[in-house]
Amino acid sequence: MDTQPVSDRIAACLGGSDNLASCTRRGVKLRYTVKDQSLVELEKLAALPEVEQCEAANGRVRVTLTAECYTMQAKENRLMPSKYDGLARIIIQNVGGKSNINSVAHCITRLRFKLKDESKANKEVLESTDGVIKVMQSGGQYQVVIGNNVTDVYDAVLEVGHFQGAGEVDEDGNAVEGGEGGGKKSPVSILIDVISGVIQPTLGVLAATGIIKGLLALFNFLGWIPDTSGAYQIWYAVGNGFFYFLPIILGYTAAKKFHMNEFIGMAIGVALCYPNMVNITSGEVLGTVLGGTPFEMSYYTTFFGIPVVMPASGYTSSVVPIILAVAIGAQLEKWLRKVIPDVIKLFIVPFVTLVVMVPLTYLVIGPISAILCSIITMIFSAVYSIPVVGGAVAGILIGAFWQVLVIFGLHWGLVPLGLINYSTLGYDYILSPYFCVSFAQTFVVLAMLLKTRDDKLKKVALPAFISGLFGVTEPAIYGVTLPKKKPFVISCIGGAIGGAFIGLMGTRSFAMGGLGLFGLPSYIDATGGTGIQNMIYVIIGTIIASVIGFVLTWFLYKDEDEKAVKKA
């Protein structure tokens, strides 16, 4: 009997481990990417007793293991079965089954399904299932709120359903192109879907790097780590580098979203961050365009006589240009793949795509993006510029309605505004009022936890309170306050008043920081201009929101059974 691991025997048939670029597994299906397909011995691979089926094309090899092999690996703990497999099966069944699922992805707390027919889903069964907090339908997505264990449940759903995550699937669970399903979508739904699909995968690391920058600013302010030290420089490279090269990162995620070769998307992002192009704005001004308007821009070079208009800081840290460039480039690439002969497709398609899209981005897409971003910034600046009350008005609106936007997934439409301000101004003031909102929600839950006599509510409220301290409020919203209605309204009131103070003070954040308590360091000015002043403002606003939420809930909330007794 051959005791060599089956993975090693498969690798040997694929030209050895050095020939493997990547490998992914979904249940019994293995997907390999090889460097040189000519080294693949397909007949030898098919002859392995553990292999039920195999095929190779375009540098990719698909292998289906036998059920016996899969079961044996599981018994030997080579495949760790998830304790969430049962929940995953229930979820798949009650969203209409595998055949009804176009794609599945997840955010911090939710599974996000795109279904062919949402009427086939059984919302009542899902919401009564242990492990499911709430079901939402928004933005063309069927959202199953799981809470803090969403990553584990997501993995189980992919495993049980044999799905390709964050991509469309057919009835067999294989990725397919096109056809998002779910009927015709509104422009707003499409926009939100694009923004969430492109930016959401980066938020974890973006928040982590923001925390690093914030902590470095704090430690430098306290004199613990001087900004001239090697430790500061190395950690700052981590904290600032990810944001600086954000177009490259978004080039990858946008390419995945628009079904484009990811490396082409990254190459466009690299061109936007190339040092010679970034530094070109430090040279001699050759002329201006749109002179005499708020959108006047200078140019420092030309492309065959056409002015290359760029922001003074270049396109590093930018968001909109790379997303638009990849969206358009994906359509060009798709057309080229249809018309270019297979024998030269491998290098001609990326060659033509890059030769066309990079100049188009610099000449057209970039300037248009800059104008659009300027318009949005002008609108918000106008609100903030209203004498005396402008900041408070903006803070009230964001503080009061942020949670409502979260429920419908519409908060994604505001996230890019902060990123734009970071890249152009070095700070953001538009989104600052939202910081206190999660704490208003969290302390409403705390008041309910301390006051209620309902043991079931206490079991839900305690973990929701702990999660809320770290900025994850979905368990609190869907599991505690929203079902009770009044507490949710109270949390919005607390957020509005706290947001009014934060907006009134013109509070600035200097990085996309972490959630909850981890987000505080992002309000420290690393340049030393305002120091910890903005952090003090946001702490005061948060205390205001938390106290109001707690006090109003304490006096106004009553258990439903208690109210029933008094009524009787």
ROTORLUM-422275 format. One record per residue (C-alpha): y, z, x. Coordinates in steps of 0.001 Angstrom, whole numbers, padded with zeros to 6 digits, always signed. Last residue first. Layout:
% residues N
YZX
...
END
This chain:
% residues 568
+043968+032835-053783
+046852+031380-051793
+046637+034221-049263
+042918+033597-048760
+043440+029853-048334
+046129+030433-045731
+043752+032628-043743
+041006+029989-043987
+043357+027349-042603
+044342+029469-039630
+048064+030077-039450
+050717+028495-037236
+054412+029127-037866
+055271+032257-035864
+053098+031732-032799
+053495+027961-032948
+057279+028211-032866
+057129+030686-029964
+054650+028672-027833
+056308+025279-028245
+059781+026702-027685
+058620+028602-024591
+056826+025576-023131
+059704+023145-023703
+062278+025520-022217
+060018+026354-019260
+059498+022639-018619
+063230+021963-018700
+063817+024799-016216
+061054+023468-013942
+062485+019926-014185
+065946+021124-013163
+064572+023191-010268
+062594+020171-009045
+065788+018111-009163
+067624+020614-006956
+064807+020865-004412
+066689+018946-001705
+069557+016899-003156
+070315+014675-000182
+067582+015904+002137
+065971+012501+002428
+062698+013955+001126
+064289+014658-002257
+061879+016961-004098
+060973+015880-007637
+057552+014550-006568
+056640+018105-005546
+056339+019106-009238
+053659+016558-010197
+050671+018682-009170
+051573+021173-011889
+050914+018561-014570
+049954+015100-013357
+050419+013844-009839
+053448+012131-008413
+054874+008640-008722
+057552+009359-006140
+061183+010397-005896
+061782+011970-009288
+065323+012309-010562
+066885+014637-013115
+070086+013355-014697
+070976+016895-015793
+071222+015785-019424
+067841+014057-019157
+066063+017235-018044
+067865+019288-020697
+067087+016812-023482
+063465+016551-022296
+063009+020298-022837
+064423+019937-026349
+062352+016828-027155
+059149+018204-025608
+059431+021389-027667
+059968+019355-030838
+057020+017099-029980
+054835+020184-029412
+055907+021505-032821
+054910+018221-034466
+051445+018542-032869
+051175+022127-034049
+051973+020997-037638
+049286+018250-037743
+046172+020481-037503
+043995+017511-036494
+046748+016524-034003
+046936+019940-032333
+043380+020828-031283
+040794+018203-030310
+042846+015032-030302
+046034+016358-028740
+044604+019165-026608
+041705+017084-025302
+044188+014234-024639
+046508+016515-022668
+045510+015893-019064
+048600+017043-017136
+047076+019689-014888
+048116+022598-017079
+046809+020569-020026
+043261+020623-018690
+043273+024434-018723
+044680+024527-022266
+042129+021961-023516
+039334+023995-021890
+040442+027040-023932
+041312+025201-027164
+037886+023704-027892
+035904+026948-027727
+038781+028789-029429
+038741+026325-032342
+035046+026989-032947
+035607+030734-032780
+038279+030584-035497
+040238+033830-035331
+043325+032025-034081
+046315+033727-032468
+045624+033616-028739
+044141+030117-028743
+046829+028804-031104
+049546+030136-028813
+047792+028599-025802
+047484+025242-027607
+051231+025212-028230
+051534+026104-024563
+049652+022957-023530
+051589+020598-025803
+054936+021834-024492
+053439+021634-021002
+052439+018004-021463
+055948+017186-022654
+057809+018748-019720
+057225+015762-017432
+058295+013164-020009
+061974+013832-019302
+061654+012265-015802
+060675+008809-017091
+064087+007143-016869
+065354+008990-013785
+063500+007203-011015
+064045+007263-007244
+064299+004938-004245
+066681+002700-006173
+064896-000674-006071
+061201+000154-005452
+061250+003558-007142
+063229+002112-010044
+060665-000644-010614
+057805+001860-010521
+059532+003983-013153
+060035+000996-015429
+056395-000040-014848
+055242+003172-016613
+057205+002446-019795
+054898-000144-021419
+051874+001944-020527
+053222+004600-022880
+052070+002320-025726
+048475+003581-025682
+048705+004453-029373
+048161+008184-028855
+050159+008089-025609
+053180+006600-027413
+053063+009463-029912
+052862+011876-027000
+055985+010353-025450
+057916+010423-028733
+059878+013659-028617
+060408+013926-024867
+061308+010258-024440
+063775+010224-027336
+065217+013661-026568
+065651+012824-022878
+067491+009594-023675
+069835+011454-026002
+070333+014255-023455
+071195+011788-020699
+073804+010073-022865
+075347+013270-024284
+078381+013814-022020
+079717+010251-022082
+077127+007548-022834
+076049+006442-019347
+072403+007435-019847
+072137+004965-022717
+073863+002228-020704
+071610+002950-017718
+068603+002434-019965
+069841-000986-021034
+070990-001921-017529
+067558-001041-016092
+065866-003350-018573
+068286-006185-017791
+067890-005682-014039
+064101-005809-014348
+064339-009116-016214
+066700-010536-013584
+064462-009439-010699
+061418-010909-012438
+063219-014235-012815
+064116-014153-009101
+060505-013403-008088
+058868-015952-010392
+061047-018896-009384
+061541-019523-005647
+059524-016749-004008
+056675-016873-006521
+056625-020659-006618
+056475-020730-002802
+053417-018397-002896
+051792-020136-005886
+051537-023737-004666
+050147-023359-001148
+048117-020358-002299
+046379-022165-005165
+045872-025352-003132
+044140-023517-000288
+042211-021141-002592
+040685-024137-004437
+040209-026257-001291
+038148-023614+000539
+035029-023081-001604
+035623-026169-003790
+034819-028642-000992
+031208-029549-001916
+031695-028484-005548
+034171-031286-006257
+037640-030081-007398
+038499-030813-011055
+037101-027796-012949
+037671-025243-010222
+041250-026504-009924
+041917-025761-013593
+040726-022138-013260
+042743-021705-010066
+045920-022909-011779
+045345-020566-014710
+044724-017656-012360
+047892-018530-010429
+050014-018022-013547
+048703-014497-014188
+048589-013825-010438
+052269-014685-010008
+053297-012736-013110
+051511-009601-011877
+052829-010068-008330
+056437-010441-009482
+056370-007461-011916
+055300-004649-009615
+057409-004363-006466
+056648-001861-003691
+057486-004513-001071
+059211-007518-002639
+062227-007766-000372
+064550-004785+000076
+067729-006819-000491
+066143-008551-003476
+065242-012188-002806
+066607-015657-003529
+065020-018476-001516
+067565-021282-001954
+066027-024790-002297
+066778-027046+000691
+063177-027651+001643
+062565-023932+001124
+065792-022152+001993
+066876-019055+003902
+069063-015976+003515
+069834-015963-000206
+072177-013673-002103
+071900-012522-005700
+074415-012146-008554
+072701-010737-011645
+075657-008752-012998
+077514-012077-013121
+080340-013434-010940
+077969-015431-008757
+074689-016474-010328
+073502-017647-006895
+074777-016637-003469
+075053-018210-000018
+073683-018409+003505
+073745-014654+004156
+072932-013977+007809
+069896-011856+008611
+068733-008471+007308
+067254-010141+004221
+064733-011922+006443
+063136-008580+007268
+060764-008644+004268
+059853-012270+004951
+059055-011610+008622
+057203-008411+007651
+054783-010081+005161
+054839-007969+001975
+055179-010835-000532
+052707-012974+001459
+050220-010089+001409
+050494-009913-002393
+049692-013631-002666
+046711-013056-000349
+045556-010140-002524
+045429-012389-005590
+043523-015005-003602
+041156-012268-002444
+040455-011203-006007
+039368-014683-007104
+040900-014835-010570
+039542-013506-013855
+042970-012405-015153
+042208-008682-015026
+040301-008917-011756
+043167-010872-010204
+045634-008289-011511
+043640-005508-009831
+043575-007313-006466
+047178-008514-006454
+048093-005041-007669
+046813-003627-004380
+048605-006297-002335
+051817-005866-004337
+051572-002072-003766
+051991-002416+000010
+054917+000011+000146
+053328+002256-002517
+050109+002673-000542
+052035+003089+002723
+054365+005833+001480
+051935+008734+001149
+049479+007605+003793
+052136+006682+006353
+053846+009946+005428
+050680+011795+006442
+050773+010192+009881
+054526+010611+010359
+054519+014252+009256
+051631+015151+011557
+053323+013369+014462
+056435+015483+014108
+059953+014119+013568
+059949+014902+009838
+059529+018570+010705
+056459+020275+009173
+057019+023926+008199
+060819+023764+008041
+060971+024665+004341
+062599+021326+003512
+060008+019525+005660
+057198+021327+003835
+058687+020382+000453
+059233+016728+001391
+055720+016583+002833
+054379+018084-000399
+056150+015424-002449
+054965+012565-000271
+051362+013810-000411
+051599+014305-004189
+052853+010728-004559
+049915+009507-002475
+047553+011252-004886
+049384+009883-007948
+049101+006336-006632
+045449+006999-005760
+044650+008017-009335
+047072+005503-010871
+045634+002405-009195
+043006+001473-011802
+045652+001942-014564
+048106-000611-013161
+046429-003932-013908
+044410-003228-017064
+047035-000899-018515
+049813-003435-017968
+047771-006347-019308
+046588-004482-022415
+050097-003235-023114
+051474-006774-022925
+048705-008212-025107
+049171-005505-027721
+052942-006090-027723
+052456-009858-028075
+050255-009221-031132
+046556-009858-030922
+044398-012405-032749
+040832-011340-033359
+038685-008735-031635
+037297-011004-028974
+038454-011293-025405
+037139-014789-025206
+037260-015908-021633
+034679-015566-018902
+031288-013936-019124
+029733-010887-017461
+026086-010240-018263
+025099-007505-020703
+022421-009522-022375
+024474-009962-025533
+027380-011270-023481
+029763-009185-021440
+033492-009111-020719
+034726-007136-017742
+035823-003585-017065
+032222-002533-016395
+029415-005066-016285
+027040-003720-018881
+023355-002812-018646
+023770-000833-021886
+022156+002345-020625
+023654+002151-017151
+027120+000990-018207
+027238+003643-020931
+026003+006280-018467
+028727+005378-015978
+031322+005688-018748
+029893+009058-019790
+030227+010337-016219
+033782+009012-015904
+034754+010412-019319
+033750+013978-018495
+037327+015295-018679
+037851+014220-022272
+035686+011893-024347
+038143+009950-026514
+036511+006774-027839
+039070+003956-027907
+038452+000721-029806
+040957-001601-028166
+043243-004326-029522
+046268-002191-028650
+045066+000734-030729
+042072+002021-032618
+041409+005698-031857
+038233+007797-032042
+038353+011528-031307
+036685+014305-029343
+033252+012842-028626
+030864+015092-026667
+029042+016383-029723
+028973+013584-032301
+030934+014065-035554
+033702+011752-034351
+031171+009030-033545
+029395+009286-036897
+032665+009011-038833
+033976+006107-036742
+030992+003879-037375
+031790+000555-035703
+030880-002704-037466
+034444-003049-038830
+035679-003317-035242
+034241-006839-034947
+034037-008486-031531
+034781-005196-029812
+036949-004388-026836
+035955-000885-025841
+038093+001686-024023
+036286+004907-023162
+038910+007601-023006
+039943+010634-020921
+041517+009420-017690
+041078+005719-018367
+037888+003830-019158
+036543+000282-019368
+034244-001614-021719
+034038-005291-022570
+033016-007715-025311
+030835-005265-027226
+029348-006276-030601
+026013-007511-029160
+025490-004190-027440
+025567-002230-030689
+028241-001874-033378
+030426+000827-031907
+027933+003292-033317
+024904+002145-031323
+026806+002090-028032
+028187+005585-028653
+024802+007032-029625
+023154+005457-026570
+025879+006852-024272
+025478+010332-025741
+021761+010212-024972
+022384+008940-021424
+024929+011704-020745
+022509+013868-018775
+022416+010958-016357
+019190+009742-014785
+019327+009812-010983
+017693+006685-009667
+015920+007375-006416
+014820+010588-008026
+011124+009762-007445
+010596+009599-011186
+013606+007271-011534
+012244+004983-008833
+008901+004878-010623
+010536+003977-013928
+012522+001103-012373
+009425-000210-010600
+007365-000069-013778
+010115-001776-015799
+010093-004634-013329
+013256-005212-011340
+015697-007999-012162
+017398-009560-009135
+020594-011578-009192
+021757-013256-005979
+025318-014349-005365
+026529-016748-002672
+027327-019508-005138
+023897-019388-006791
+020691-017371-006503
+018094-016331-009085
+015524-013569-009457
+013014-012293-012023
+010413-009551-012386
+010709-008146-008884
+008644-005064-008002
+005563-007134-007097
+007570-009157-004533
+006739-012854-004960
+010187-013666-006370
+011783-012535-003111
+009468-014732-001038
+010331-017679-003263
+014069-016935-002966
+014173-016703+000826
+017943-016237+001288
+019173-017279+004742
+020879-020408+003357
+022964-018126+001131
+025039-016947+004081
+027354-013978+003470
+025393-012579+000550
+026637-010935-002662
+023898-008988-004403
+023484-008052-008080
+020641-005780-009120
+019467-005533-012736
+017010-002840-013842
+019797-000494-014898
+023127-001842-013731
+023145-002088-009963
+025708-003344-007462
+025304-004760-003948
+027848-006054-001463
+028310-008259+001613
+024640-008460+002556
+023742-010679+005543
+023629-007758+007991
+021067-006066+005717
+018548-008829+006330
+018491-012467+005291
+018064-011921+001579
+014280-011564+001700
+014662-008658+004152
+017165-007048+001776
+014571-007121-001020
+012027-005420+001244
+014594-002796+002258
+015517-002079-001360
+011815-001781-002249
+011451+001077+000207
+008642+000437+002766
+005476+002247+001747
+003453-000956+001330
+000000+000000+000000
END
